[in-house]
């Protein structure tokens, strides 16, 4: 019984290691092209307007 548990733990460790390798390889892959130029509803996937504001007041209060 002890050897069965030991082999099961080794197998789980092996599968976990292979999963981590797969995750790191997928994370290192290039980002997909999301322009949508060849899609059904062609166009940009996300269009946003970005406005940066200062959080400090224009004139300091005394």
Secondary structure, DSSP 8 states (H G I E B T S, - for coil): -HHHHHHHHHHHHHHHHHHHHHHHHHHHS-------TTSTT-S-S---------SS-SS---
